[in-house]
Each structure stands twice: as C-alpha cells, then as structure tokens.
Amino acid sequence: MKEYKFDDYDGKKYSFEGYYAIISNYEKINFYNDNDEYLGNVITDDMESCIKDLENGANPIVDQWEDGAGTTLRMEGWTNE
C-alpha cells in the first residue's frame, strides 16, 4: 500500500467536470466550481483514505461524499461558509 505524506499533497488540485478540489491541510479539502466560487469543504480524520480515493478516480460530488457533518456534497454548494 502506498504511504501518503501530507506535505506532498498540500495544495494539490484535483479537477472534475464543473468543479475542482484543493487539499487545504491534513484534515480539510476545499471545493470550488469552475468560476472559482467556494462550494464548501470536507473535514476528515482520514486524509490518507481520501487521497487514495481521489488518486484512484473518485468524484466526490458524483460519489456523494459527505462533508464531515453529514451533509452530502452538491454542485450548488453545501455549507454556509
């Protein structure tokens, strides 16, 4: 199994159709639409698993990831931040 070092992924951008995600820190991934408007974030205590999923082609919105507070990710946004 590949071991993930967070520093190697800090600020890494993952692009999807209509939006992109940037790993913000060891527990937070920020999401933006293609117009650079903030959609929300995912808070995780298992960033290694999230990175592994992203590296293997996961699409967080299509795959209906949750934000850490039980809210499903949507293209329209999902937080009040």
Buried (B, 14 or more C-beta within 10 A) or exposed (E): EEEBEEEEBEEEEBEBEEBBBBBBEEBBBBBBBEEEEEBBBBBBEEBBEBBBBBEEEBBBBEEEBBBBEEEEBEBEBBBEE
